[in-house]
Amino acid sequence: MIPIPFDVVAFDLDGTLADTAPDLAASLNHTLRALGRDGVPTESVRHLVGHGAKALLRKGLAATGEPSEELVEQGFPVFLDHYRANICNGTQAYPDLEGALEALRGRGVALAICTNKPEKLTRRLLEALGWTNRFDAIVGGDTLPVKKPDPAPLHEALARAGGGRAAFVGDSIVDADTARAAQVPFVAVSFGFSDRPVEALGADAVIDSYAGLVPALYRLYKPGTRALGATDIHPMFKN
């Protein structure tokens, strides 16, 4: 078995590892109706995710009338309570994901998650999906004082997973900007929640299914890339 030329592969969660749109949309619409608004179609929610739950609620309010921070603050606990209780009713892992994760793990690659979803909700969802022990590191949107696209959460996830040569897999401009800021190669999935065409993300590689992840990682590796230590704060990759 040929080793993967990366030591750590980190993943976004919503729209990257799992299609969480049905449950996010249900909680958003529950909250909007509690605030006297109409709901929004599930498909539209796929283009609103990425900056965290408050941003999602803010965008939902903007799509159904005048948004206000007062309504965001009023609706936020309603959203969280509903989502916490219904976090995996319709959520599903993307096809071929399990095989890709097994292939990486079998080649000695550490796996990490870097998401803007709150850490407790992230762990709750992973448990519901049967992934409690699947990942070596989990960094959520509230794990650090900052969230993506700041590179610090990705740096932290990679360090917690052991450091080394790293790549990041995501679906949105938030993920693309995070990878660029962290100077980590970025693999974009074409089937996620992006608000723009995947070609506009400026990814180093694009995959249409997880069957293509391992081959994409082989193509991405550049000889001479410096391995990162677990205590490195600012990863740098040589050209």
C-alpha positions as a printed Julia matrix, in Angstrom:
239×3 Matrix{Float64}:
   0.0    0.0    0.0
   1.51   3.34  -1.07
   1.54   5.88   1.79
  -0.5    9.07   1.44
   1.91  12.02   1.17
   0.07  13.93   3.89
   0.15  13.3    7.64
  -3.12  15.03   8.49
  -6.26  15.7    6.47
  -8.76  18.08   8.03
 -12.4   18.42   6.98
 -15.17  20.96   7.26
 -18.39  19.34   8.51
 -21.62  20.85   7.11
 -21.78  20.31   3.37
 -18.43  18.53   3.35
 -18.64  15.4    5.48
 -22.42  15.32   5.75
 -25.49  16.83   4.12
 -26.92  18.57   7.18
 -29.23  20.87   5.21
 -32.51  19.05   6.06
 -32.0   19.45   9.8
 -30.54  22.96   9.6
 -33.47  24.04   7.42
 -36.0   22.48   9.8
 -34.5   24.32  12.77
 -34.18  27.58  10.85
 -37.8   27.41   9.72
 -38.98  26.51  13.21
 -37.21  29.61  14.47
 -38.43  31.88  11.68
 -42.03  30.83  12.31
 -41.56  31.42  16.05
 -40.51  34.95  15.11
 -43.58  35.41  12.91
 -41.81  34.85   9.6
 -42.37  32.46   6.7
 -40.0   29.54   6.25
 -37.42  29.15   3.49
 -36.9   26.19   1.12
 -34.41  23.56   2.24
 -32.45  23.97  -0.97
 -31.87  27.66  -0.29
 -30.38  26.84   3.11
 -27.56  24.99   1.35
 -26.31  28.39   0.17
 -26.64  30.14   3.54
 -24.46  27.88   5.71
 -20.82  28.52   6.54
 -20.38  31.28   9.1
 -22.18  29.67  12.04
 -25.73  29.47  13.4
 -26.21  33.17  14.09
 -25.14  34.03  10.56
 -27.54  31.4    9.21
 -30.39  32.89  11.24
 -29.41  36.4   10.14
 -29.53  35.33   6.49
 -32.85  33.55   7.03
 -34.33  36.72   8.5
 -33.0   38.76   5.59
 -34.62  36.35   3.14
 -38.03  36.69   4.81
 -38.17  40.36   5.73
 -36.16  42.96   7.6
 -33.33  41.43   9.65
 -32.36  42.87  13.02
 -29.83  41.88  15.66
 -32.62  41.95  18.22
 -34.45  39.21  16.3
 -31.21  37.27  15.84
 -30.58  37.3   19.6
 -34.22  36.42  20.31
 -34.23  33.53  17.85
 -30.77  32.12  18.47
 -31.65  30.03  21.59
 -34.82  28.82  19.85
 -32.74  27.63  16.92
 -30.16  25.92  19.13
 -32.76  24.13  21.27
 -34.58  22.8   18.21
 -31.42  21.79  16.38
 -29.95  20.09  19.44
 -33.09  17.98  19.79
 -33.33  17.18  16.06
 -29.7   17.19  14.98
 -29.68  14.02  12.91
 -33.22  13.4   11.69
 -32.4   13.96   8.03
 -28.63  14.4    8.01
 -26.64  11.86   6.01
 -22.97  11.26   5.29
 -22.02  11.8    1.67
 -21.57   8.72  -0.56
 -18.14   7.06  -0.58
 -17.05   9.05   2.48
 -16.59   6.04   4.75
 -14.37   4.34   2.19
 -12.23   7.46   1.81
 -11.8    7.87   5.57
 -10.87   4.2    5.91
  -8.36   4.53   3.07
  -6.71   7.5    4.76
  -6.68   5.87   8.18
  -5.27   2.67   6.71
  -2.37   4.64   5.27
  -1.56   6.25   8.61
  -3.19   9.62   7.99
  -4.66  11.46  11.01
  -8.16  12.91  10.55
  -9.4   16.23  11.93
 -12.52  18.38  11.79
 -12.47  22.17  11.58
 -16.0   23.6   11.52
 -17.86  26.74  12.5
 -20.56  24.61  14.15
 -20.29  24.88  17.97
 -18.08  22.13  19.36
 -20.75  20.53  21.57
 -23.19  20.32  18.67
 -20.42  18.96  16.46
 -19.67  16.18  18.92
 -23.39  15.46  19.33
 -23.78  15.11  15.57
 -20.69  12.92  15.25
 -22.08  10.64  17.95
 -25.43  10.42  16.13
 -23.62   9.52  12.9
 -21.56   6.83  14.65
 -18.32   8.8   14.31
 -17.47   9.3   17.98
 -13.95   7.88  17.63
 -13.45   8.54  13.93
 -11.5   11.81  14.17
  -8.26  12.58  16.0
  -9.08  16.25  16.57
 -12.24  18.37  16.58
 -12.23  22.16  16.56
 -15.6   23.91  16.48
 -16.67  27.47  15.97
 -16.47  28.23  19.68
 -13.39  26.17  20.56
 -11.2   29.25  20.1
 -12.02  32.96  20.4
 -12.03  33.15  16.58
 -13.6   31.02  13.86
 -13.02  30.35  10.17
 -11.94  32.05   7.92
  -9.37  33.0   10.55
  -6.64  30.35  10.12
  -6.23  29.75  13.86
  -8.93  27.04  14.13
  -7.39  25.09  11.26
  -3.91  25.47  12.75
  -5.29  24.21  16.05
  -7.06  21.22  14.48
  -3.91  20.17  12.62
  -1.75  20.57  15.71
  -4.16  18.55  17.88
  -4.1   15.8   15.26
  -0.33  15.55  15.53
   0.98  18.0   12.95
   2.84  17.18   9.77
   2.08  17.73   6.1
  -1.56  18.72   5.91
  -4.47  19.32   3.55
  -7.95  20.75   4.15
 -11.2   19.56   2.54
 -14.2   21.89   2.4
 -17.1   23.17   0.35
 -17.3   26.96   0.65
 -15.46  30.24   0.21
 -15.05  30.3    4.0
 -13.1   27.05   3.81
 -11.12  28.22   0.79
 -10.14  31.46   2.53
  -9.23  29.54   5.69
  -6.94  27.19   3.79
  -5.25  30.08   1.97
  -4.72  31.98   5.21
  -3.25  28.86   6.8
  -1.16  28.15   3.69
  -2.55  24.62   3.48
  -3.58  22.92   0.19
  -7.35  23.04  -0.3
  -9.54  20.31  -1.79
 -13.06  21.5   -2.65
 -16.04  19.18  -2.89
 -18.42  20.07  -5.73
 -21.52  18.77  -3.92
 -21.55  20.96  -0.8
 -23.21  24.17   0.36
 -21.22  26.75  -1.63
 -22.88  30.05  -2.54
 -20.86  30.17  -5.78
 -19.63  27.75  -8.46
 -16.93  25.44  -7.14
 -14.59  26.74  -9.85
 -14.74  30.16  -8.18
 -13.27  28.87  -4.92
  -9.71  28.76  -6.24
  -9.16  25.26  -4.86
  -5.98  23.3   -5.46
  -8.16  20.31  -6.38
 -11.88  19.63  -6.86
 -13.57  16.28  -6.28
 -17.06  15.28  -7.4
 -17.25  12.37  -4.96
 -15.16  10.99  -2.12
 -13.97   8.22  -4.41
 -11.68  10.88  -5.85
 -10.17  12.17  -2.59
  -7.17   9.85  -2.26
  -6.1   10.31  -5.91
  -6.48  14.09  -5.5
  -4.2   14.07  -2.46
  -1.53  12.18  -4.36
  -1.7   14.74  -7.15
  -1.48  17.66  -4.72
   1.7   16.71  -2.95
   4.82  18.67  -3.88
   8.22  17.17  -3.02
  10.07  19.43  -0.62
   6.99  20.34   1.43
   8.11  20.93   4.99
   6.56  18.69   7.6
   4.97  20.57  10.49
   5.49  19.8   14.14
   2.53  19.39  16.46
   3.47  22.68  18.12
   3.72  24.72  14.91
   1.36  27.69  14.98
   1.73  29.05  11.47
   2.09  26.27   8.88
   4.19  27.17   5.87
   4.49  25.19   2.66
   7.46  25.58   0.33
   6.78  26.13  -3.35
